[in-house]
Amino acid sequence: MKLPFLDLQPTYAASRAAIDAALARVAGSGWFILGRELESFERQWADYCGSAHAVGLGNGLDALHLGLRALGVGEGDEVIVPSNTYIATWLAVSQCGARPVPVEPDARTYNLDPARIEAAITPRTKAILPVHLYGQPADMDAINAIAQRRGLKVLDDCAQAHGARWRGRRVGALADVSAWSFYPGKNLGAMGDGGGLTTDDAAVADAVRVLRNYGSRIKYHNEVKGLNSRLDEMQAAVLAAKLPQLDALTDQRRAIAARLLDGLAGAPVGLPFVPEGAEPAWHLFVIRHEARDRLQAALGERGIGTLIHYPVPPHLQPAYAELGHAAGDFPVAEAIHREVLSLPLWPGMTDAQTDAVVAAVRACA
Ligand SMILES: *Cc1c(COP(=O)(O)O)cnc(C)c1O
């Protein structure tokens, strides 16, 4: 059996009529930037998340960056970030002129370990930036409690966690600001780049609306040095067309994840661990193996596509040489990057395909 790591066709099929109608509607409207489609999607996305405001942006990296700026993060500040994450989390901090301060994750959940955060706080710390990695919600109660005690802001990177819940509450309404990506491969994906943020803070939402449009509220009058980062009408319309199916597609992900967990029980690989209170969105199904590269090659020979999220931790990337970190500085993150492997998991994957993944892993691990 040949099985790709990701197939987006069944997700398109689930909303095809609505998506095709949305694309035709925008094409016929002659209006493509900052219009009714965006306003409508922003309202729907805020309501879905249980948040007061949503602001559509050009991509997830800009959402992280502009969210931090709206919270007052700037030159000389420090922001606490996970030592294991996609580099966008760190880049957003750098783009504010601030310094990313890595904190190790819990080795079982892969998320920021609240017990290690306080030791990293200095007088320059402005905010904590947890990531709901692989779609698993971070312990937001513990993180918010630390932030409150120490007078810090919290912005969470929700790029992999559309529809996830922590203690019954949806991700997207659990921090001062929540940053989203709608990149095509995310659980709610556009047909191009897209991003946004949700917040209960009207001042933050207003500031970001100005920042995303050249720092301008009134055309050709510029209050601040902004960016051009707007969720365009086509992408907003596509996302609104897909949103009604999101919960059903997340349920499919959960069922596939349950079947993988069941089938792989007792196999010689590390399996995803879901802590009490977490309802993951299962963006990725990540296993661990000491001989990860050999396992990936063997699965590839059997036609099973896999990916590594991520092969190199941010502190060892040439882009962050300036921080002076060395191999061994963040051993939990380094072991994760050495050992993790993401298996295929996408809405529409059949039981037979899921069982083929299980059989291949059992045979190769
Ligand atoms: C995808 C992703 C981003 C960046 O989103 P883009 O829309 O690609 O800019 C940021 N953080 C995490 C954890 C992601 O997975």
The ligand as an SDF file (V2000), in Angstrom:
LIG
                    3D

 15 15  0  0  0  0  0  0  0  0999 V2000
    2.6080   26.5990   11.0950 C   0  0  0  0  0  0  0  0  0  0  0  0
    3.1200   27.1220   12.3640 C   0  0  0  0  0  0  0  0  0  0  0  0
    3.4560   28.4750   12.5370 C   0  0  0  0  0  0  0  0  0  0  0  0
    3.5420   29.4580   11.4170 C   0  0  0  0  0  0  0  0  0  0  0  0
    2.4150   29.6060   10.6340 O   0  0  0  0  0  0  0  0  0  0  0  0
    2.5550   30.1690    9.1320 P   0  0  0  0  0  0  0  0  0  0  0  0
    1.1410   30.4500    8.7540 O   0  0  0  0  0  0  0  0  0  0  0  0
    3.1920   29.1050    8.3150 O   0  0  0  0  0  0  0  0  0  0  0  0
    3.3660   31.4120    9.1980 O   0  0  0  0  0  0  0  0  0  0  0  0
    3.8250   28.9050   13.7980 C   0  0  0  0  0  0  0  0  0  0  0  0
    3.8940   28.0550   14.8350 N   0  0  0  0  0  0  0  0  0  0  0  0
    3.6230   26.7430   14.7060 C   0  0  0  0  0  0  0  0  0  0  0  0
    3.7200   25.8600   15.9060 C   0  0  0  0  0  0  0  0  0  0  0  0
    3.2310   26.2200   13.4730 C   0  0  0  0  0  0  0  0  0  0  0  0
    2.9730   24.9130   13.3460 O   0  0  0  0  0  0  0  0  0  0  0  0
  1  2  1  0
  2  3  1  0
  2 14  2  0
  3  4  1  0
  3 10  2  0
  4  5  1  0
  5  6  1  0
  6  7  2  0
  6  8  1  0
  6  9  1  0
 10 11  1  0
 11 12  2  0
 12 13  1  0
 12 14  1  0
 14 15  1  0
M  END
$$$$
